[in-house]
């Protein structure tokens, strides 16, 4: 049964993104659903690995998972440079680590998704992520009909 579910997930992810293998890889490594990683990447950057966004507080977000510049010292301690965040494998991998920390702190719920976005309360970020996952599944269901 697990093999069937994994196969369906791979087929499902295979329809919508060239980065599926990375969502699956880092989902497995961090025990997180690849669909959650996809939903965050879709919400954050529309799956654009070269996206850079400036924030009002002076920080900026980099790459497909929009890793905030606040994490640059930690990334440097791991042997990475800022430019490495334009590599989808590194970016999704670190995004999965950030999400895993949020899940460990808040549980697997809307607060963990909001935590990834930097603000747990009074934040509708989780709704956007879930909506992107739902749209993904809707598109998949239309294709297999």
DALINSUL-V193815 format. One record per residue. N is the residue number from 1. PHI is phi in whole degrees, 0 to 359 (none if undefined). OMEGA is omega in radians with two decimals (* if undefined). BURIAL is b if it has 24 or more other C-alpha atoms within 12 Angstrom, else e. Layout:
# DALINSUL-V193815
n = [N/N]
phi = [PHI/PHI]
omega = [OMEGA/OMEGA]
burial = [BURIAL/BURIAL]
This chain:
# DALINSUL-V193815
n = [1/2/3/4/5/6/7/8/9/10/11/12/13/14/15/16/17/18/19/20/21/22/23/24/25/26/27/28/29/30/31/32/33/34/35/36/37/38/39/40/41/42/43/44/45/46/47/48/49/50/51/52/53/54/55/56/57/58/59/60/61/62/63/64/65/66/67/68/69/70/71/72/73/74/75/76/77/78/79/80/81/82/83/84/85/86/87/88/89/90/91/92/93/94/95/96/97/98/99/100/101/102/103/104/105/106/107/108/109/110/111/112/113/114/115/116/117/118/119/120/121/122/123/124/125/126/127/128/129/130/131/132/133/134/135/136/137/138/139/140/141/142/143/144/145]
phi = [none/299/295/296/296/296/300/297/295/297/298/300/293/294/276/247/208/286/258/306/300/282/297/292/304/282/296/297/299/248/55/233/299/301/294/295/296/301/301/292/298/296/291/288/225/54/66/262/289/256/294/229/233/270/254/300/275/96/279/214/244/232/82/299/261/51/291/286/299/301/272/301/300/294/299/298/293/270/94/257/252/307/297/295/290/277/276/303/296/293/295/295/300/288/301/296/296/298/297/300/299/295/295/299/280/251/91/275/205/299/294/295/295/297/302/303/280/102/218/285/262/51/219/261/306/302/294/295/296/297/298/295/293/297/296/300/294/297/299/298/296/291/290/275/289]
omega = [3.12/3.14/3.11/3.13/3.11/3.10/3.13/3.10/3.13/3.10/3.14/3.14/-3.10/-3.08/-2.88/-3.02/3.06/-3.09/-3.05/-3.11/3.13/3.06/3.13/-3.13/-3.06/3.00/3.11/-3.10/-3.06/-3.14/3.14/3.08/3.05/3.11/3.06/3.12/3.07/-3.11/3.11/-3.13/3.11/-3.14/-3.04/-2.96/-2.99/3.10/3.13/-3.10/-3.12/-3.11/2.98/3.13/3.09/3.14/-3.13/-3.09/3.12/3.09/3.10/-3.08/-2.97/2.92/-3.01/3.12/3.12/3.11/-3.08/-3.12/3.07/-3.10/-3.07/3.09/3.11/3.11/3.11/3.13/3.10/3.11/-3.13/3.04/3.14/-3.10/3.12/-3.14/3.04/3.03/-3.07/-3.14/3.13/-3.09/3.13/3.10/3.13/3.06/3.10/3.10/3.12/3.13/3.13/3.08/3.13/3.11/3.12/-3.12/-2.97/-3.03/-3.14/-3.10/-3.08/-3.14/3.11/3.10/3.10/3.10/3.11/-3.13/3.04/-3.12/-3.03/-3.06/3.13/-3.08/3.13/-3.12/-3.10/-3.14/3.12/3.14/-3.13/3.10/3.10/3.08/3.14/3.11/3.09/-3.14/3.10/3.11/3.12/-3.12/3.09/-3.12/-3.06/3.12/*]
burial = [e/e/e/e/e/e/e/e/b/b/e/b/b/b/e/b/b/e/b/b/b/b/b/b/b/b/b/e/e/b/e/b/b/b/b/b/b/b/b/b/b/b/b/b/b/b/b/b/b/b/b/b/e/e/e/e/e/e/e/e/b/b/b/b/b/b/b/b/b/e/b/b/e/e/b/e/e/e/e/e/e/b/e/b/b/b/b/b/b/b/b/b/b/b/b/b/b/b/b/b/e/b/b/e/e/e/e/e/e/b/b/b/b/b/b/b/b/b/e/e/e/e/e/e/b/b/e/b/b/b/e/b/b/e/e/b/b/e/e/e/e/e/e/e/e]
